[in-house]
């Protein structure tokens, strides 16, 4: 209820929040490994496609593109947690995108002129 605002919470408030979460029945769980593997593959595919498509961008624009896509993904991941109580492993998905982007960008710069 506080958003991104910094607040002071006392011990009894933390306990009350924990009891509220347990009483509401909303217990987030991680996505199954198969779903995570498919998502990582999808993001690696997008990373490869973006690496080839945007091979001529400078480093500042590449950083801006990567940061913008990461923010979009993290916003979507938060929305999934809020709506479905499923936690996605963001580190795997973003890493798959970044590594595929860097690799295919390097290869595209070398082979596609």
N, C-alpha and C positions, 0 to 999 in steps of 0.2 A: 504494500500500500504506500510505501515511501518512494518507490521508483529508484532513481539513482542518487537520491539525497542521502547524505551521511547522517545517521542517527545514533543515539546512545540507547542500548537495550540492556535492561537489567536481567539477572538470572531468571526471575520468575516470568518475565516476558518471553524469554527463549523457551522455557518449559511450556508455557501456554501455546506458543507457536507450534512446537513439536506435537503437543497433544491435539491441536487443531488439524494438523496435517494427517495424523493417524486417524482421527475421528472422521475426517472427510472421506477417507477411503481412497484418496488419490496418492498412489505410490508409484512414482516414475520407475520404469525399468529400461534397461539398455535394449537396443535393437538386436535381434538375433544375429549371430556371426554371418550367416548367409546374406542377410539384407545389407550388412555393413560391407561385405565383400563386393556385392553388386553396386552399391553406392560408390565405393572407392574406384571400381572399374569405370563407372559412368563419369566420375570426375576426372579420372586419368584420360579418358577419351576426349572430354571437353578441353582438358589441358593441352593435349596433343593438337587438337584442331585449332585452338587459339594460338598455340606456339607457331604453327605454320602460317596461319592467317595474319598474325600481327608480328611477323618476324622482323619487319623494318622499323618498328617503334624504338625510340630512344629509351634510355634507362629510366628517366623520370616518368615518361608515359607508361612504361611497363609496370613500374612500381604503383602508379595510380590505378591502372587497370587491375592489378593483382589485389590491391587493398580494397577497391570497390567490390570486386567479386567476393572477397573474403567476408566483407561486411554484409553483403546480400545473403551469402550462405549462412552466416551466423544468425542473422535475423530470421531466416527460414527455419533454422534448427530450433531457435527459441519458440517460434510459433508452433512447431511440431510438439515440443515438450508441453506447451500450454494447452494445446488442443487434444493431444492424444496420449500424453504422459509417457512418451517414448523418447529416450535420450540417445542422440546420435553421437558417434565418436568423431567429433569435428577435426581432431588432429590428423586422423588417417585420411579423411576426405580432402582436406586442404593440402596436406603433404602430397597426396597422389596428384592433385591438380598442378601444384607448383613444380614437382619433379618432372612430370610429363611435359609441362609447358617449357621448362628450361631445356630439356633434352631435345624436344622436337624443334624448338626455336633454333638451337645450335645447329642441328642437322639441316634444317631448312635454309639457314644462312649459308651453310657450306655448299649444299647441293643445288638449291634453287636460287637463281640469280635474278 
